[in-house]
Amino acid sequence: KAEEEEQVRVQQEKEEEERKRKEEEEKQAALLKKQEEEAEAERLKKEQEERRKQILKAKLKKAEEENRLQEIIEAKKQALLKKKQEIEETKQRLEAEKEVARLKKK
């Protein structure tokens, strides 16, 4: 009978050790899974931040290009206004010369 009790006790110890081993494995697996999920979340966060930076760079480049084009348009507009003014002044000068010539004829 003592031998049977010893076998039962040894069997119970083995089962207890097996249960503890399985618990530890599950704990380690859960920890590993959590670490992998955190790493994935961090990777996604970095990707999202990188995309955000790229979008901002593109917007900045577009704004700079639009600004440059506006400056070119404004410069051309000023050149046209100057040319128009020069033409008007030449026209007035020619009319004045024509009037002087007409008056000299008289």
CORFEN-V427533 format. One record per pair of residues at least 24 apart in sequence whose ideal C-beta (glycine too) atoms are under 10 Angstrom apart, sorted by the first residue. I is the first residue (numbers start at 0). J is the second residue. If there is no record, write none. Layout:
i->I j->J
i->I j->J
This chain:
none
